[in-house]
Amino acid sequence: MSYVGPEFDPSQPPRRRIGRPLAVTVAALVPTCLAGWLVYQATSGPDGNGPARSLPAPSSPSADRSTPSEAGPPSPTKSDKGQEKGKRKGEDGKGDGNDSSTKPPTRRPAANGPLKGKVVVVDPGHNTGNFRHTAEINRQVDIGTNRKECDTTGTSTNDGYTEAKFTLDVARRLRTLLEQQGATVTFTQDGDRPWGPCVDERARIGNEARADAVVSIHADGSGAGNRGYHVILPAKVKGGAADTSPIVAPSRELGERIAGKFLSATGSAPSNYVGGGTGLDVRSDLGGLNLSTVPKVFIECGNMRDAKDAALLKSAEWRQKAARGISEGIDGFLRG
């Protein structure tokens, strides 16, 4: 019906002889129409045309009157809560919000297979987010014999394929193969943290998992013409928090098995610039090895700065072969 407001005058005054009955009729109809309209609104959808629904009663009169600004911010999501938790841990000095005490390392349940009951920690070298967190990764940490930066960005091919992307891809392929054999696999990071972890935490994850074997996956950044893979073994180191004496021998066995299987699986030759053609190198300056209390090795799968090696490292087919070689080496070590 049309509304006649104060700025509109009726064209003709109502006739006096029917004024009283008309007023009575209108007075009777208004409440009825208003009641009907309210019922319709209460039983229709949000646009007045949808299906009927029941309306929840307000929890309190004040809640019913709240505007969006008065109601306060929405409840935090799961992601928001995680960020807040990380922030609090960094502020109170009990963690940096990026370590395993905040987010447990990735672990999957083991299937049945010959490696059932064995725990393998896979350490994808570096992190794709490290370059955005230079202050964090440049922080010095104790590696037993001295102090060293928390982590680095890693290297890359000349056309920008990063070591961090390579290592995570090979690590995931390796996890699949090991799980098919029944092993329980733990990652130090699975692309699920903004940077790191630091080298000391990488070692700690393997130690706390009581791993039967730990492999840290890398690719080198040497000069062009330097080609091939090499496996890095822990030297005998004792100082501060480091004592590799118990793991030197089993780590060498693990490294030798991986080096041999990597050769047969990929067809790549051992390094022509490290290890004198053996594909093995012994180092005492790596915190990830110095601080380990379980058998652990690094593998440099190739040189990202050499065009021929880089072509292999960028090949998904070759990366699958690399993962298979590492897996077969671990399998041989664990099964004797």
C-alpha positions in Angstrom: 0.0 0.0 0.0 1.1 3.5 -0.6 2.3 5.8 2.2 1.0 9.3 2.5 3.5 11.3 4.4 3.2 14.8 5.9 4.6 16.3 2.7 1.8 14.8 0.7 -1.8 16.1 1.0 -4.7 14.0 0.1 -6.4 15.2 -3.1 -9.8 15.3 -1.3 -10.9 15.4 2.3 -12.8 12.3 3.4 -16.6 12.6 3.4 -17.9 13.3 6.9 -20.7 10.8 6.6 -18.4 7.8 6.4 -15.5 9.0 8.5 -16.3 7.1 11.7 -17.0 3.6 10.2 -13.8 3.9 8.0 -11.7 4.9 11.0 -13.0 1.9 13.0 -12.3 -0.5 10.1 -8.8 0.8 9.6 -8.1 0.6 13.3 -9.2 -3.0 13.3 -7.1 -4.0 10.2 -3.8 -2.5 11.2 -3.0 -4.9 14.1 -4.1 -7.8 12.0 -1.9 -6.9 9.0 1.1 -6.1 11.3 0.8 -9.5 13.1 0.6 -11.3 9.7 3.7 -9.5 8.4 5.7 -10.4 11.5 4.7 -14.1 11.2 5.8 -14.0 7.6 9.2 -12.5 8.3 9.8 -15.0 11.1 9.1 -18.0 9.0 10.7 -16.9 5.7 14.4 -17.1 4.6 16.9 -14.3 4.9 15.7 -12.7 1.7 12.0 -13.1 2.4 11.6 -15.7 -0.3 13.6 -18.7 1.0 12.4 -21.7 3.0 10.9 -21.3 6.4 13.3 -21.6 9.3 13.3 -21.2 13.0 15.2 -18.2 14.5 17.5 -18.7 17.5 16.6 -16.7 20.5 19.1 -14.1 21.5 21.3 -15.1 24.5 20.6 -11.8 26.2 19.0 -8.5 25.3 22.4 -6.9 24.9 23.6 -9.5 22.5 20.5 -9.0 20.4 21.2 -5.3 20.2 24.9 -5.6 19.3 26.2 -4.1 16.1 29.2 -5.8 14.3 31.5 -3.3 15.9 30.1 -3.8 19.3 30.1 -7.6 19.0 34.0 -7.8 19.0 36.3 -9.6 16.7 35.5 -13.1 15.4 36.8 -16.1 17.3 40.3 -17.0 16.2 40.6 -19.8 13.7 42.9 -22.9 14.2 45.6 -21.1 12.2 45.2 -17.9 14.2 45.5 -19.8 17.4 48.7 -21.5 16.2 50.2 -18.2 15.3 49.3 -16.8 18.7 50.8 -19.8 20.4 54.0 -19.4 18.5 54.1 -15.7 19.3 53.6 -16.3 23.0 56.4 -18.9 23.1 58.8 -16.5 21.4 57.9 -13.7 23.9 58.3 -15.7 27.1 61.7 -17.1 26.1 60.6 -20.8 26.0 60.9 -21.2 22.2 61.0 -19.2 19.0 57.6 -20.3 17.7 59.3 -22.3 14.9 60.7 -25.3 16.7 59.5 -28.8 17.3 58.2 -27.9 20.8 55.6 -25.7 19.0 54.9 -28.1 16.1 55.9 -31.8 16.3 57.9 -33.2 13.3 55.9 -34.9 10.6 55.5 -38.6 11.4 53.3 -41.1 9.7 52.1 -44.5 10.9 54.1 -47.4 9.7 52.7 -50.1 7.5 53.7 -53.8 7.6 56.9 -54.7 5.9 60.5 -55.8 6.5 61.4 -52.4 8.2 58.5 -52.6 10.6 59.6 -51.2 14.0 62.5 -49.2 12.5 62.5 -45.4 12.8 64.1 -43.3 10.0 64.5 -39.5 10.3 64.7 -37.8 7.0 66.2 -34.3 7.0 65.4 -32.2 3.9 68.2 -29.7 3.8 67.4 -26.0 4.3 63.9 -24.5 3.9 62.3 -22.7 1.0 61.4 -19.8 3.4 64.9 -19.3 4.8 65.7 -16.4 2.5 62.8 -14.4 4.0 64.2 -15.0 7.5 67.8 -14.0 7.3 68.0 -12.7 10.8 66.7 -16.0 12.3 68.9 -18.3 10.2 72.0 -16.2 10.8 71.7 -16.6 14.6 74.7 -18.5 16.0 74.0 -21.9 17.6 76.3 -24.3 19.5 77.5 -27.2 17.4 79.6 -28.7 20.1 83.1 -27.7 19.0 82.3 -24.1 18.2 79.3 -21.9 17.1 77.8 -21.7 13.6 74.9 -20.1 11.9 71.5 -21.7 12.6 71.0 -22.6 8.9 71.6 -21.2 5.4 69.5 -20.6 2.3 71.2 -23.3 0.4 72.2 -23.1 -3.2 70.4 -23.3 -6.5 70.9 -24.0 -10.2 71.8 -21.1 -12.5 68.2 -20.8 -13.6 66.8 -20.6 -10.0 65.8 -24.2 -9.0 66.6 -24.1 -5.3 68.3 -26.7 -3.2 65.5 -26.5 -0.7 62.9 -27.4 -3.3 65.0 -30.3 -4.5 65.7 -31.7 -1.1 62.0 -31.6 0.0 60.9 -33.3 -3.2 63.5 -36.1 -2.9 62.7 -36.5 0.8 59.0 -37.0 0.1 59.8 -39.6 -2.5 62.1 -41.3 0.0 59.5 -41.3 2.7 57.0 -43.1 0.4 59.5 -45.8 -0.4 60.5 -46.3 3.2 56.9 -46.4 4.4 56.2 -49.1 1.8 58.8 -51.1 3.5 57.2 -50.6 6.9 59.5 -48.0 8.4 58.3 -45.2 10.6 59.5 -42.0 9.0 59.9 -38.6 10.7 60.8 -35.4 8.9 62.7 -32.5 10.4 60.5 -30.2 8.3 57.9 -30.8 5.6 57.4 -27.4 4.2 55.2 -26.7 7.2 57.3 -24.1 9.0 58.4 -20.7 7.9 62.2 -21.3 8.2 64.7 -23.7 9.6 65.0 -25.7 11.8 68.4 -24.8 13.0 71.1 -27.4 12.6 71.2 -28.2 16.4 67.4 -28.8 16.3 67.7 -31.0 13.3 70.2 -33.2 15.2 67.9 -33.1 18.3 64.9 -34.4 16.3 66.8 -37.5 15.3 68.1 -38.1 18.8 64.7 -37.7 20.4 63.1 -40.0 17.9 65.8 -42.6 18.8 66.2 -43.1 15.1 67.8 -46.2 13.7 69.1 -44.1 10.8 69.1 -40.4 9.9 69.8 -39.0 6.4 70.1 -35.3 5.6 69.5 -34.6 1.9 71.4 -31.9 0.1 72.8 -30.8 -3.3 76.1 -29.0 -3.6 77.0 -25.6 -5.0 80.5 -26.1 -6.3 82.0 -24.7 -9.5 81.1 -25.8 -13.0 82.8 -29.0 -14.1 82.6 -30.4 -10.6 80.2 -33.3 -10.9 78.8 -36.3 -9.0 77.5 -37.2 -5.6 79.2 -37.7 -2.2 78.1 -38.9 1.2 79.4 -37.0 4.2 80.3 -39.0 7.3 80.8 -37.7 10.9 84.4 -37.4 12.0 85.3 -38.4 15.6 84.5 -35.3 17.5 84.4 -34.7 21.3 83.8 -31.3 22.7 81.1 -29.4 24.5 77.7 -31.1 23.7 79.3 -33.1 20.9 80.6 -36.7 21.1 80.4 -38.7 17.9 82.5 -41.6 19.2 79.5 -44.0 19.4 78.2 -43.2 16.0 81.3 -43.0 13.8 81.4 -46.7 12.8 77.6 -47.3 12.2 77.4 -44.0 10.3 80.2 -45.1 8.0 78.4 -48.3 7.3 75.2 -46.4 6.6 77.1 -44.0 4.3 78.9 -46.7 2.4 75.6 -48.5 1.7 73.9 -45.4 0.5 76.8 -44.4 -1.7 76.8 -47.8 -3.4 73.1 -48.0 -4.0 72.9 -44.4 -5.2 75.5 -45.2 -7.9 73.6 -48.2 -9.1 70.1 -46.5 -9.0 71.0 -43.2 -10.6 74.0 -44.1 -12.8 75.7 -40.9 -11.5 79.4 -41.2 -10.7 80.9 -40.4 -7.4 82.2 -36.9 -7.0 85.2 -35.9 -9.1 86.1 -33.1 -6.6 85.5 -34.5 -3.1 86.4 -37.9 -1.6 89.1 -39.0 -4.1 86.6 -41.0 -6.2 85.1 -42.9 -3.2 81.9 -40.9 -3.0 82.6 -40.5 0.7 83.8 -37.5 2.7 84.5 -37.1 6.5 83.8 -33.8 8.2 83.9 -32.4 11.7 82.4 -28.9 11.1 78.7 -29.9 10.6 76.5 -29.4 13.7 73.9 -31.8 12.3 76.5 -34.6 12.5 78.5 -33.4 15.6 75.4 -33.3 17.8 73.9 -36.5 16.6 73.7 -39.5 19.0 72.3 -41.9 16.4 73.8 -43.1 13.0 73.6 -40.2 10.6 75.0 -39.1 7.2 74.5 -36.3 4.7 74.3 -36.9 1.0 75.1 -34.3 -1.6 73.2 -35.7 -4.6 75.0 -33.6 -7.2 76.3 -30.1 -8.0 73.6 -27.6 -8.8 76.1 -25.2 -10.4 77.2 -27.7 -13.1 74.9 -27.7 -16.1 75.0 -31.4 -16.6 74.4 -32.2 -13.0 71.7 -29.5 -12.8 69.8 -31.1 -15.6 69.6 -34.4 -13.6 68.6 -32.7 -10.4 65.7 -30.9 -12.1 64.5 -34.2 -13.6 61.6 -35.7 -11.7 62.5 -39.1 -13.1 66.1 -38.8 -11.9 64.9 -37.6 -8.4 62.8 -40.7 -8.1 66.0 -42.8 -8.9 67.9 -40.8 -6.3 65.2 -41.5 -3.7 65.3 -45.2 -4.6 69.1 -45.4 -4.2 69.0 -43.7 -0.8 66.1 -45.9 0.3 67.9 -49.1 -0.8 71.0 -48.0 1.1 69.0 -47.4 4.3 67.2 -50.7 3.9 70.5 -52.6 3.5 71.9 -50.9 6.6 68.8 -51.5 8.8 68.4 -55.1 7.7 72.1 -55.9 7.9 
